[in-house]
Amino acid sequence: MDKPSNRAQLNAAAYRIPALDADFLLGDSTRGLRFQLEYLKAEDHLRQWGVASTVIVFGSARVSESRVSQLHGQAVARLRARLAAWRDR
């Protein structure tokens, strides 16, 4: 007598290892996890390069109007100058 096939179970999405299941990892419920992984990956590379501390800036990739972009650029330049002064003290 042949054993019943478990092929359907082995092929089911619920049977996949979560870390290897792209449908699961790219789903809405794992959005926060993907964000944490992006941060962790960058953090690991920075540590490998000997970077001891960082500044994290959250934002979007949208293009702003030119005046707003100019103001943002000036603010970034001021921040860089302040960070350089702080680092050199």
Stockholm file with secondary structure:
# STOCKHOLM 1.0

chainA/1-89         MDKPSNRAQLNAAAYRIPALDADFLLGDSTRGLRFQLEYLKAEDHLRQWGVASTVIVFGSARVSESRVSQLHGQAVARLRARLAAWRDR
#=GR chainA/1-89 SS CCCCCCHHHHHSGGGSCGGGCHHHHTSGGGHHHHHHHHHHHHHHHHHHTTCCCCCCCCCCCCCCCHHHHHHHHHHHHHHHHHHHHHHHC
#=GC SS_cons        CCCCCCHHHHHSGGGSCGGGCHHHHTSGGGHHHHHHHHHHHHHHHHHHTTCCCCCCCCCCCCCCCHHHHHHHHHHHHHHHHHHHHHHHC
//
